[in-house]
């Protein structure tokens, strides 16, 4: 029987093309037993389940703020922002283990 994963939609803010492609590829190759993830296309009208933003890009942080992350749609910052924000944070460069640990914690947060 195929391993079925519930897919969580992720909206990216402020990443350049190369980093967006890297994150998307990592999400596609998620570890066994973990939830599935996929990046929404920039023009997608689908509501995301999670947000990821470039923590060092002020425009990305402003767009994230406009998206209004909450407990049901939590946010993950990549890289260190200039100001302290109440979102999960992982360091750059994005490593698979750190990414999936942080996303797993956000999915658990959504469930509780």
C-alpha positions as CSV (number, residue, x, y, z in Angstrom):
1,X,0.0,0.0,0.0
2,X,1.3,3.4,-0.9
3,X,2.3,5.7,2.0
4,X,-0.3,8.5,1.8
5,X,0.6,11.9,3.3
6,X,-1.8,14.8,4.0
7,X,-0.3,17.6,1.9
8,X,0.2,21.0,3.6
9,X,0.4,24.0,1.3
10,X,3.2,26.4,2.0
11,X,3.2,30.1,0.8
12,X,6.7,31.5,0.3
13,X,7.6,35.2,0.8
14,X,10.7,37.0,-0.3
15,X,13.0,34.2,-1.6
16,X,14.9,34.5,-4.8
17,X,14.3,32.0,-7.5
18,X,17.2,29.7,-6.6
19,X,16.3,29.5,-2.9
20,X,12.6,29.0,-3.7
21,X,13.5,26.1,-6.0
22,X,15.8,24.7,-3.3
23,X,13.0,24.9,-0.6
24,X,10.4,23.5,-3.0
25,X,12.7,20.5,-3.9
26,X,13.3,19.8,-0.2
27,X,9.6,19.9,0.5
28,X,8.9,17.5,-2.3
29,X,11.4,15.0,-1.0
30,X,10.1,15.1,2.6
31,X,11.1,12.3,5.0
32,X,9.1,9.1,5.3
33,X,6.5,9.3,8.1
34,X,6.4,13.1,8.0
35,X,3.5,15.2,6.6
36,X,3.7,16.1,2.9
37,X,4.4,19.7,1.9
38,X,4.3,21.6,-1.4
39,X,4.9,25.2,-2.3
40,X,2.0,27.2,-3.8
41,X,2.6,28.9,-7.0
42,X,3.1,32.7,-6.6
43,X,-0.2,33.3,-8.5
44,X,-2.2,30.6,-6.7
45,X,-5.5,31.5,-5.1
46,X,-5.4,28.5,-2.8
47,X,-5.2,29.4,0.9
48,X,-1.9,28.2,2.4
49,X,-1.6,26.0,5.5
50,X,1.8,27.4,6.5
51,X,3.9,30.4,5.6
52,X,7.6,30.7,5.1
53,X,9.3,34.1,4.8
54,X,12.8,35.3,4.1
55,X,13.7,36.7,7.6
56,X,16.3,39.1,6.2
57,X,13.9,40.7,3.6
58,X,11.8,43.6,5.1
59,X,9.4,43.4,2.2
60,X,8.9,39.7,2.8
61,X,8.2,40.4,6.5
62,X,5.7,43.1,5.5
63,X,3.9,40.7,3.2
64,X,3.9,38.0,5.9
65,X,2.4,40.5,8.3
66,X,-0.3,41.4,5.8
67,X,-1.1,37.6,5.5
68,X,-1.8,37.6,9.2
69,X,-0.3,34.3,10.3
70,X,-2.1,32.7,13.3
71,X,-2.2,29.4,15.1
72,X,-4.0,27.7,12.2
73,X,-1.7,29.3,9.6
74,X,1.7,29.6,11.4
75,X,4.8,31.1,9.9
76,X,8.4,30.0,9.7
77,X,11.2,32.5,9.1
78,X,14.4,31.6,7.3
79,X,17.4,33.6,8.3
80,X,17.6,36.2,11.1
81,X,15.3,39.2,10.9
82,X,16.5,42.7,12.1
83,X,13.7,42.7,14.7
84,X,12.4,40.1,17.0
85,X,9.2,38.4,15.8
86,X,7.0,35.7,17.3
87,X,7.5,33.2,14.6
88,X,9.5,30.0,14.4
89,X,13.0,30.5,12.9
90,X,15.6,28.4,11.1
91,X,19.1,29.4,10.0
92,X,20.4,29.8,6.5
93,X,21.3,27.8,4.5
94,X,18.2,25.8,4.7
95,X,19.0,22.3,5.8
96,X,16.5,19.5,5.4
97,X,16.6,18.3,9.0
98,X,16.0,21.8,10.4
99,X,13.3,22.6,7.9
100,X,11.3,19.4,8.6
101,X,11.7,19.7,12.4
102,X,10.4,23.3,12.3
103,X,7.6,22.5,9.9
104,X,6.6,19.4,12.0
105,X,6.4,21.6,15.1
106,X,4.2,24.0,13.3
107,X,1.9,21.2,12.1
108,X,1.7,19.9,15.6
109,X,0.9,23.5,16.8
110,X,-2.0,23.6,14.2
111,X,-3.4,20.3,15.6
112,X,-3.5,21.6,19.2
